[in-house]
Amino acid sequence: MLSCTNLKKEVIMNKINMPKKELKLKIKMVNTTRGKLNKDIHRRKKSKPNEEFSRYDILTGLPNSTYFFEKLNRSLEISKVNCRKGAIIYIDVDDYKIINYNWGYSFGDFILKCFSERVSKCIKGKGKLFRLNGDEFAILIYEFKFISEIEEICKKIYENLSVPFKIADDELDISVSMGISTFPDDSINSDELLEFCNLAMYKSKKTGKNNYTIFNNEIFETYYRDVLIRRELKNAINKHELNINYQPQIDLSNNEIVGIEALLRWNNDKLGNVSPAEFIPIAEESGDIVQIGDWIMEKSIEQASLWKCMGYKFNNIAINISPIQIKEKDFKDKLLKCCNKYNISPNFLEIEITESTLLDISEKNIEVLNELKGMGINIAIDDFGTGYSSLSYLINISVSTLKIDKTFVDHVENYKNMVLIKNIVNLSKDLKYKVIVEGVETREQIEVLADLGCKIIQGFYFSKPLTEDGMKTLLDSNRKNNMQ
């Protein structure tokens, strides 16, 4: 049985290994399905008058978005007069693009047709199914008393879709994410109701897909906050709201500062302190991360250069890099230009990328990373062990450092955690990588990690992220201790 997420690999392997005769047979089956589908569409075109036909979807025969808004607006009027409640269930087919990519659009159309027939059976007498656009559908529930009635419909749809769809000799699992809004409770405006459904549906996707979410105030507040973050982030640099904190990396053998990581912080007059975990993904989605990333690069390298000129000793400054930045054509040139501008040797700079970043960059971008490594710039894999990629990237990318994630450290006394950390340390020794352990907060953790062979530590036990002045004070203290 195939799921949408592993379908691409399965299809490619099948095509490689499949005898020509069998491959031709499968292509013939797809073409036969396409022919039947086209005949069915042609038959429906003839059977409906032109005016009526314009309100129906050609592929599925379902009423379309035009008809949906007509029905919804009429339902809103009736709801107002009769004081009755109605609902919209917004449905999005998960990973539908993968089906189109692997099997072609004709087969994707065939799946949508079969899908719409199944869902229609689940709502007979309770509402009407509409095809809004592409793989997006909506069910209009004209009247209900209790929200549990709507939930029962959703559960019935999931139950019905749990039976795989037949594709030639294979079976394909289809999952959907759904969002629900109700009227008049949520709104009496058709556009707003659909927008609220959409927001609820996206929350379903974020929580693992194949799920339904009922719109509520919390979702609205999250949406409003996202909008505000997007707007305020545009001027954050010009308004001098962004700043950089610095966290030291300590060598356990002598308690010296051997590295410093630059960490972005944002304090906005309307939003207060906004966590990087909240605003960085929004900055990446909007593209603002490029300008912000350039600013961090410039400021961090400039500050590191000043500290070096003041005689403070540490081996490198570490900067977090977004996959969006790496994709920029001039990323490498910007980095090297910054090093030259502030008279910093490339091997004094370490750029940190996460494992999940490696899934978002192309072979060409990996070449750029390898070129930077060849020029002396260090490459660190942040949050090591928590991403979705395999160890094969350690072969393809010239890595300098592995940073063991805090999740391993939080329960370091756990036997499995100790085994994993020990093996990462051994792997790094064999491959001549530096290992840094993040998120260390207690003396007990230090002792266990030291026994496991970890030498460089970063975390609250030694120091929280500090301002420029705070970091300078710590560097002063570190220098005095070394003189004694």
Secondary structure, 3 states (H helix, E strand, C coil): CECHHHHHHHHHHHHHHCCHHHHHHHHHHHHHHHHHHHHHHHHHHHHCCHHHHCCECCCCCCECHHHHHHHHHHHHHHHHHHCCEEEEEEEEECCHHHHHHHHCHHHHHHHHHHHHHHHHHHCCCCCEEEEEECCEEEEEEEEECCHHHHHHHHHHHHHHHCCCEEECCEEECCCEEEEEEEECCCCCCHHHHHHHHHHHHHHHHHCCCCCEEECCHHHHHHHHHHHHHHHHHCCCCCCCCEEEEEEEEEECCCCEEEEEEEEEEEEECCCEEECHHHHHHHHHHHCCHHHHHHHHHHHHHHHHHHHHHCCCCCCEEEEECCHHHHCCCCHHHHHHHHHHHCCCCHHHEEEEEECCHHHHCCHHHHHHHHHHHHCCCEEEEEEECCCCCCCCHHHHCCCCEEEECHHHHCCCCCHHHHHHHHHHHHHHHHHCCEEEECCCCCHHHHHHHHHCCCCEECCCCCCCCECHHHHHHHHHHHHHHHHC
